[in-house]
Amino acid sequence: MTYVFVPGAWHGGWSWHPVAQRMAGAGHRAVALTMPGLSPGDDPRALRLADAVEYLTAEIERRDLTDVVLVGHSWGGIPIAGAVRRLAGRLSGIALVSAFVPRPGESMADAMGPEIGGYVRATIAASPDHTIGVDFPSFRASLMQDEPEDLQRLVHDLLVPQPGGYMLDALDTVDLTAAEVPITYLLAENDRALAAPGAELAARAGVEPVLVPGTHETILTHPDDVAKALRDQTEK
């Protein structure tokens, strides 16, 4: 099987490396992608959500990957939802890890509610490169709470501002079941960062959540547990 890992907002493929290495060690192929605009030196100004969906789809087609399990963290659930129908013949499963599952027509900014969503839109509009970052106090309190500060700062320093189009655009249709493959939802027990309750998001995907330890950054802090849960839920 081939596991294709899609990172969340502000993160690159590096955030999946601890889990990907464990999946490779178990005999699977592992590919950790970084979405356009989230590598140093990328120009994020004109990027739209469709570009992330197209990149994910094109990379799997370009590499001619089959028997693929798409694995998304956080915001990464959105481009996965956009790519499922095109990739249906190549997929053997979908796994979401504390991931957002959008409703049709619902952007990431919409899902955050009027107050936070308004802040997101205003920040992107005021940004010269049409991006939005996350400050350290917010990251520390909501995404990686209860971890040592030196680890929090190390991860925060790796983050890249998110292209605004990724946060403001929405998918017209959302149907994770279109590929007719098993779906798994892993939920971090102490996640404070999701835009909706994890059980609700899992229900949108038609499944019950499987709990794993850690915060929203469980893929970095508990890679053994995440990798084991992925194997348990997706291996044939």
C-alpha positions in Angstrom: 0.0 0.0 0.0 1.0 3.6 -0.6 0.2 6.2 2.1 0.1 9.8 0.7 0.2 12.3 3.6 -1.3 15.7 3.3 -0.4 18.3 5.9 -2.5 20.9 7.7 -2.4 24.7 7.5 1.0 26.2 7.9 2.7 22.8 7.8 4.7 21.1 5.2 5.4 17.4 4.4 7.9 17.5 7.2 5.1 17.4 9.8 4.2 13.9 8.6 7.8 12.5 8.4 7.7 10.8 11.9 4.6 8.9 11.0 5.6 8.3 7.4 8.9 6.8 8.5 7.1 4.3 10.7 4.7 3.3 7.9 7.7 2.8 5.6 9.3 0.7 8.3 6.2 -1.5 8.3 6.7 -2.2 4.6 4.5 0.4 3.0 5.4 3.2 0.6 5.0 6.6 2.2 4.8 10.0 0.4 4.6 13.2 2.4 3.5 16.1 0.2 3.9 19.9 0.8 1.2 21.9 -0.8 2.1 24.8 -3.2 2.9 28.0 -1.3 4.1 26.3 1.8 7.8 25.9 1.0 10.3 28.7 1.6 10.5 30.8 -1.5 7.1 29.9 -2.9 4.9 32.7 -4.1 1.5 32.3 -2.4 -0.3 35.4 -3.7 -2.3 33.9 -6.5 -2.9 30.4 -5.0 -6.5 29.1 -4.6 -7.9 26.0 -3.0 -8.2 24.5 -6.5 -4.5 24.6 -6.8 -4.0 22.5 -3.8 -6.6 20.0 -5.0 -4.9 19.9 -8.5 -1.5 19.5 -7.0 -2.5 16.5 -4.8 -4.3 14.9 -7.7 -1.5 15.5 -10.2 1.3 14.2 -7.9 -0.5 10.9 -7.5 -1.1 10.6 -11.2 2.4 11.8 -12.1 3.9 9.1 -9.8 1.4 6.6 -11.1 0.5 5.6 -7.5 -2.2 2.9 -6.9 -3.6 1.2 -3.8 -3.3 4.6 -2.2 -4.5 5.6 1.3 -4.9 9.3 1.4 -4.1 10.6 4.9 -4.9 14.2 5.9 -4.2 16.2 9.0 -6.3 19.3 10.0 -6.9 21.5 6.9 -5.5 18.7 4.8 -9.0 17.1 4.9 -10.2 19.8 2.5 -8.0 19.1 -0.5 -8.5 15.4 0.1 -12.2 15.9 -0.1 -11.7 17.8 -3.4 -9.5 15.1 -4.9 -11.4 11.9 -4.0 -13.7 11.7 -7.1 -10.8 12.2 -9.5 -8.6 9.7 -7.8 -11.3 7.1 -7.1 -9.7 4.3 -9.2 -6.3 4.7 -7.4 -7.5 4.7 -3.8 -7.8 1.9 -1.3 -8.7 4.1 1.7 -9.0 7.5 3.3 -7.7 8.4 6.7 -8.3 11.7 8.5 -6.3 12.7 11.5 -7.9 15.4 13.6 -8.9 16.7 10.2 -11.5 19.2 9.0 -14.3 17.7 6.9 -16.1 20.6 5.1 -19.7 21.0 4.1 -20.3 21.9 0.5 -19.7 25.6 0.1 -18.0 26.0 3.5 -14.5 27.4 3.6 -12.1 27.0 6.4 -12.8 30.7 7.3 -16.5 30.1 7.3 -16.1 27.1 9.6 -14.4 29.2 12.2 -17.5 31.3 12.9 -18.2 34.9 12.3 -15.7 36.4 14.7 -12.7 34.3 13.9 -13.6 34.0 10.3 -13.9 37.8 10.0 -10.4 38.1 11.6 -9.0 35.6 9.1 -10.5 37.5 6.1 -9.3 40.8 7.4 -5.8 39.5 8.0 -5.5 38.0 4.6 -6.8 41.1 2.9 -4.3 43.2 4.8 -1.3 40.9 4.0 1.0 41.9 1.2 1.3 38.3 0.1 -2.3 37.3 0.8 -1.4 34.9 3.6 -2.2 34.3 7.2 0.1 33.0 9.9 -0.4 31.8 13.5 1.3 33.6 16.4 3.1 31.7 19.0 0.7 32.3 21.9 -2.2 30.9 19.9 -0.2 28.0 18.6 1.0 27.2 22.2 -2.5 27.4 23.7 -4.6 25.6 21.0 -2.4 23.5 18.8 0.3 22.1 21.0 -0.7 22.8 24.6 0.9 20.9 27.5 4.1 20.2 25.6 7.5 21.6 26.6 8.0 25.2 25.4 11.3 24.4 23.6 9.4 21.8 21.5 6.5 24.2 20.9 8.9 26.9 19.7 10.8 24.5 17.5 7.6 23.4 15.7 6.3 27.0 15.5 9.5 28.1 13.9 8.9 25.6 11.1 5.5 26.9 10.2 4.9 28.9 7.0 2.1 31.4 6.5 -0.9 29.8 4.8 -2.0 31.0 1.4 -5.2 33.0 1.8 -7.0 31.3 -1.0 -6.7 28.0 0.8 -8.6 29.5 3.8 -11.2 31.5 1.8 -12.3 29.1 -1.0 -14.8 26.3 -0.6 -15.6 23.1 -2.4 -18.8 23.0 -4.3 -19.4 19.3 -3.6 -18.1 17.1 -0.8 -18.5 13.4 -1.0 -15.7 11.3 0.7 -17.7 8.2 -0.1 -17.4 8.7 -3.8 -14.4 6.4 -4.1 -16.2 3.6 -2.3 -13.2 2.9 -0.1 -13.0 2.5 3.7 -12.7 5.8 5.7 -11.0 6.2 9.0 -11.1 9.2 11.4 -8.4 9.4 14.1 -9.1 12.0 16.7 -6.5 13.4 19.1 -7.9 13.1 22.6 -6.8 16.6 23.7 -7.4 18.5 20.4 -8.4 22.1 21.0 -7.9 23.4 17.5 -10.7 21.8 15.4 -13.3 24.1 14.0 -16.1 21.7 15.0 -16.2 18.8 17.5 -14.2 15.8 16.3 -17.2 13.5 16.6 -19.2 15.7 14.4 -16.4 15.9 11.8 -16.1 12.1 11.8 -19.8 11.8 11.4 -19.6 14.0 8.3 -17.3 11.3 6.9 -19.8 8.6 8.0 -17.6 7.0 10.7 -17.0 7.0 14.4 -13.7 8.6 15.6 -10.9 6.4 16.8 -9.0 8.1 19.7 -5.3 8.6 19.7 -3.3 10.4 22.4 -2.0 14.0 22.2 -3.1 17.4 21.0 -3.7 18.7 17.5 0.0 18.1 16.8 -0.3 14.4 17.6 1.4 13.4 14.3 4.6 15.0 15.7 4.3 14.2 19.4 2.8 10.7 19.2 3.9 9.2 15.9 4.0 5.6 17.2 0.4 5.8 18.3 -0.8 7.4 15.1 1.1 5.0 12.9 -0.2 2.0 14.8 -3.8 3.3 14.6 -3.3 3.8 10.8 -2.0 0.3 10.4 -4.8 -1.2 12.5 -7.5 0.7 10.6 -6.2 0.5 7.0 -3.9 -2.5 6.5 -5.5 -5.3 4.4 
